[in-house]
């Protein structure tokens, strides 16, 4: 709940707030709410807000300040109430990875297992993909829904995935754009408050976070990923939410495919019981944590939750749930029944192992960049994307390969881009060792936070 702020807020001024943060003095709740309200209303100029962001970047924020910032941003626009369509709103969020099509599999599983999901998702930016872009690979799929349409589909199918509301945490949208041009993106409090403000504004009562770690993630090291995960869990707990953070490896792409239509195809194959082992394991893990986070779940034990999640794949009910969501949102269900009808690139090329040995490195970030260069992602918001292009990674770190074995398959619609991507992959993306290589575990750690009300 938004706090009732005192009349004394009228006497606050930006300079005082800048001085306090510059001098490492903790800001009050009133000062943080006042600053965010004024900035959202265009009453604080960008140059002053940029100074404040740099002070936060250099001096950090306390746990209480970070929670206040998160709640102030969440309350800067619409606060969605899903209680009339979802008895308990459980949401998930990934911090961004290459080949991360997890929502397309996890959410149908969870909805099938008795926990309805009404989720707002984003589009791609940079080397990581966006759930909405993947879904819009499906002919006719409508991601932009009115609030009434959003809730009606949730009632009918217990599953809906739509693009984010235009007025969801508008303060975060402004701050995010400013951070991008002021060298203040890497701040843990700013990253955590940005993510969690949208989850809280979107009506989430429990949240499962997939915090990616490694070369293909925003958090490169395990220590950084732990710090971000812990901060977001603390924010959720202090805001009265149950939050689970699963720290997962992103030193190589998740599953096989990276690219919008290719990832939809892989998600469909996974829902049919034919997915790659690493992707299936992550989907079952995230789904199980979402199930036990809800008091309305049929199970509260993690292993039992994984079992029923697997059953939803095995018996086809999760696939049917996904298909029905696509149909209700205007998409062509024939493309779900037959994924070869999804957009396909005109050109293909493959990259083979130049020598025998063991796969020692697959740089997920560089693969993500190559997908963007093929036209499958965005450098800036609003850029058009080609849903058909992408890259298949046919090996995993630790695999033994022989000379000539296929490592990658590139899908393109432009010959110059295809040549550029294949050349880049050959030179910068993989390494082959003469000695066996032990891959990083997929699931690195799990942090669970519960407020006293749970």
ABEGO torsion letter per residue (X at the ends): XBBBBBAAAAABBAAAAAAAAAAGBBBBAAAAAAAAAAAAAGABBAAAAAAAAAAAAAAEBBAAAAAAAAAAAAAABBBBBAAAABABBBBBBBAEBBGBAAAAAAAAAAAAAGBBBBBBBBBBBEABBBAAAAAAABBGBBABBBAAAAAAAAAAAGBBBBBBBAABGAAAAAAAAAAAAAGAAABAAAAAAAAAAAAAAAGBABBBBBBBBEAABABABAAAAAAAAAAAAAAAAAAGBBBBBBBBBAABBBEABBEAAAAAAAAAAAAAGABBAAAAAAAAAAAAAAAAABAABABABAAAAAAAAAAAAAAGAAAAAAAAAAAAAGBBAAAAABAAABBBBABBBBBBBABBEBBABBBAAAAAAAAAAAGABBABBGBBBBAABEBBBABBBGBBBBBGBBABBBBBABAAAAAAAAAAAAAAABBBBABBBBBBBABABBBBBBBAAX
